[in-house]
């Protein structure tokens, strides 16, 4: 089973499941933990190969979005959580969205931070550049390059440093596993586009999230169940760049869907 942390501060059944991005772990939510726990019970998940969820060669290794998503749902079963709001950042937004497709009865609503909806020209170029450079750079330098391209501005420096610091804990084989996983995920857009999800969904993006913001706006406009909030002067990890504004938006939205 995946490693996870439970913070149960309330008797009610209002839960948030938090899913981190590539190379991160549950600590990526450190600026949300205190605020969210004042209102909701929290379940932090370390995805495969991240944090304490090791991907050992001789043990089970998921091969699809379905398998990764079902492993997260298993935690809800283990903790007797009927349903929850799923909050995912970057890679975590892909997993959260897929859970809403394969197990909609377990999802009250979605909050997609820096949401990766599908791979546009910019993101496809980024993946191909990373694919070429992995033959010349070790995974850590590749990750630094990745973070600089996604979060290029001076005010993204804190987010980049957290991004890189946590990635150092990731084993090279696990980074490559998820890198190939992302490359494979881009071929499944038709399965998890937002129009297939009939649940309330909120996209929260920084206005400087230059790779993913256009696709998020486009999808939010097309889907009647989706809405979008843009945070000024913030990048891909807007939950770190502008935590106070992010937290207020998230808390207000989740409260509405647990009332």
Secondary structure, DSSP 8 states (H G I E B T S, - for coil): ---EEEE---SS--EEEEE--TT--GGGGTTTHHHHHTTSEEEEE--TTSTT----TTS----SHHHHHHHHHHHHHHTT---EEEEEETHHHHHHHHHHHH-GGGEEEEEEET---S--HHHHHHHHHHHHHTTTS-HHHHHHHHHHHHS-SGGGHHHHHHHHHHHTTS-HHHHHHHHHHHHHHGGGHHHH-GGG--S-EEEEEETT-TTTHHHHHHHHHH-TTEEEEEETT--TTHHHHTHHHHHHHHHHHHHHHH-
